[in-house]
């Protein structure tokens, strides 16, 4: 083999190694992303602590507060009407 062919082979080998290194980096990043996606799924869909559970709790709290406010407003309106009728 002549020196040009050897140089070409060495250069080709170096490029091939860089490609393999880049593929390994992409593979590592893909594994990291897969782990992150699993964590995100757990955070969102966990029935006891996930986002949907928190939203459900907030909606429940909102319903309870709404009921209390309706009761208070009804009582205040009733007291107001009672006072008006007592004055007349």
C-alpha positions in Angstrom: 0.0 0.0 0.0 1.3 3.5 -0.7 1.3 6.3 1.7 -1.7 8.1 0.1 -3.9 5.0 0.7 -2.6 4.7 4.3 -3.4 8.3 4.9 -6.8 7.9 3.4 -7.5 4.9 5.6 -6.3 6.6 8.7 -8.4 9.7 7.9 -11.4 7.5 7.2 -10.9 5.6 10.4 -10.8 8.8 12.4 -14.0 10.0 10.8 -15.6 6.7 11.5 -14.6 6.9 15.2 -16.1 10.5 15.4 -19.3 9.2 13.9 -19.4 6.3 16.5 -18.7 8.8 19.3 -21.5 11.0 18.1 -23.9 8.0 17.9 -22.9 7.1 21.5 -23.7 10.6 22.7 -27.1 10.6 20.9 -27.8 7.2 22.5 -26.9 8.5 26.0 -29.1 11.6 25.5 -32.0 9.4 24.3 -31.8 7.3 27.4 -31.8 10.4 29.5 -34.9 11.7 27.7 -36.6 8.3 28.2 -36.0 8.5 31.9 -37.3 12.1 32.0 -40.4 11.1 30.2 -41.1 8.3 32.7 -40.7 10.9 35.5 -43.1 13.3 33.8 -45.7 10.5 33.2 -45.5 9.7 36.9 -45.9 13.3 37.9 -48.9 13.8 35.7 -50.8 10.5 36.0 -50.0 9.3 39.5 -53.5 8.9 40.9 -52.6 10.1 44.4 -50.0 12.8 43.9 -50.1 13.7 40.2 -51.4 16.8 38.5 -54.8 15.4 37.9 -55.1 14.5 41.6 -54.2 18.1 42.5 -56.7 19.5 40.1 -59.4 17.2 41.4 -58.6 18.4 45.0 -58.8 22.1 43.9 -62.1 21.5 42.1 -63.5 19.8 45.3 -62.3 22.7 47.4 -63.9 25.2 44.9 -67.2 23.4 45.2 -67.2 23.5 49.0 -66.3 27.2 49.1 -69.1 27.8 46.6 -71.6 26.0 48.7 -70.6 28.0 51.8 -70.8 31.3 50.0 -74.3 30.4 48.7 -75.4 29.6 52.3 -73.9 32.9 53.6 -75.5 35.0 50.9 -78.9 33.3 51.4 -78.6 33.9 55.1 -77.6 37.6 54.6 -80.5 38.2 52.1 -82.9 36.5 54.5 -81.7 38.7 57.4 -82.0 41.7 55.2 -85.6 40.9 54.2 -86.4 40.2 57.8 -85.1 43.6 58.9 -87.0 45.3 56.1 -90.2 43.6 57.1 -89.6 44.5 60.8 -89.2 48.1 60.0 -92.4 48.2 57.9 
